Structure formats: C-alpha cells, structure tokens
Amino acid sequence: MRYFLWIVSITLLSVSSRAEPIVEMGSSARAYGMGGALTALADDESAVFYNPAGLASLSRLTISAFYQRAFDVVHHIALTGAARSWGAQLIYIDTGPIESTNEFGNPSGELTQYAATAILVGTAFSLGNLSLGVRGKLFGDPQETHWGIDLGALVHLGTLRAGIVTENLLGSRAISWRVAIASVFAINPRLAVTPALEVWDIPSRPEVHAGLEISINGAQIRLGYDGIALSTGAGVHWRGVWLDWAYRMHPQLPASTIVTVAYLF
C-alpha cells in the first residue's frame, strides 16, 4: 500500500513543477474508455477539453459531472457546461495527505499533498464541413499558475473525421500538437462502429492513443489504449440523462474507475 502511494506522490509531485498533470488527465469517462482518443470526435460537452472546435456541432445545452478515484489516491473532479458554440469546465485534483517514505520504502512520518485546479472556456464556429474553435485555460497549484490559448479544428468528410489541436499557441508553457483521425461506420440504424486514432504531445514526447466505440441500440461499448494502459467502458442514456463509465488499468498502480453523469436540456 505505501509503495504505490509513494509512486503516486512522486509521479504527481515531480510533474507539478510544470503544473500540467491536471490538463493531461482527461475529464470524460467516455474518452477514458476510448484511451483518450476523442479529438476527432468531440461531439459532446467534453469537446471543451478534447477539441474546442467540436463545440460548434452541439445542439443542446448539457451539464455534466465527472469523478475519478485515480490509483485509489487521487480525487479527480470535473464540472462542465456546454451548448452550441460555447463551453466551460472546472477541473480539480487532490491527493489528500500522503505519508512520505524514505529510500528504503519505510514511512518517514512526513505528510505530502498535491492539489491543482484548472478553468477552461471555449468557443467555436462552423464553416460547412470545417469547424474552428479557441480555448482559454488557467491552471496551476498553490506554488504556481499558468495560462494558455489553444486552437482546435475539425473536418468532416463523409464518414471520415480529422481533428487537430494546438496547445499553448499563446501562453506560459511550450507549444504542442495533437492530431487525430476517426471514422463512424453505420452498419445499420441500430449498429455503428467508431474507431479513432491520434497522437498527443507532438513534437516533445509523442504518445499514440487509440479507441473503439460500438453503439448498439443507443448503448455504447468501448475499448481503448492511451499509450500506457488499456481501458474499457460503456455508456447508456435514458431520456435526457447520459451515464458513462470507464475502467482504466495500469501496469504498476491500482486500476481506476471513472464515471460521468450528464443531463441534456
């Protein structure tokens, strides 16, 4: 138990100097179930996080709440509101007090904690098959705060969809790109298959993300890979309520369960 707490604390605290974990962890159970590969789809309220250009295609006002208990240690929460052409999201992560260990893996008696907050606001417009979006973000922890302006684009060509997001085009962190492609195959009115593939963090440390979503009579089954671990998930809806669930495995740490509840007005 203390061993994986130590791994989690070292991982989060080591990247906290960049104040970036909170804007890399995701904010959608649907996306987690697909390995994070939602950049070329971005057709729900989570577009404000994965690709702001997708906000242009939304047709209904949606509010959602996301929760993940990552590694049995980190509380990861997101609240999102979005409608056609706009969206806003608040994200918060907190490990709570974690007991540090010494070089031998024994408890040191000292407590450490990591917490961070992010605010994202996006808008978008459509030009036929092309959608463009812009997002502003403010994120950080008690030690430092960063900001960024991101641009996103989506192209729909029949069943094929392509997306690109430029992170920190303006801002206090380094520029990176995310490129993606997806396709929606409607087998029949009750069955659709959607594969997605994308590359994150170009050019600094590229990561390949892949996902598959199968929709059967309005319910979804998902499978994904995020460059580190496999994930699976499912989604159902009843009237205006959508419930998405995901289960993300990890090669060293405990698996995480993720849930999003959304209401479409």
Helices and strands as residue ranges (DSSP letters): H 2-15, G 16-18, G 21-23, H 29-33, H 47-50, G 52-57, E 62-70, E 74-83, E 86-94, E 98-101, E 107-112, E 115-127, E 130-140, E 145-157, E 160-171, E 176-183, E 185-188, E 191-202, E 207-216, E 219-225, E 230-238, E 241-248, E 256-264
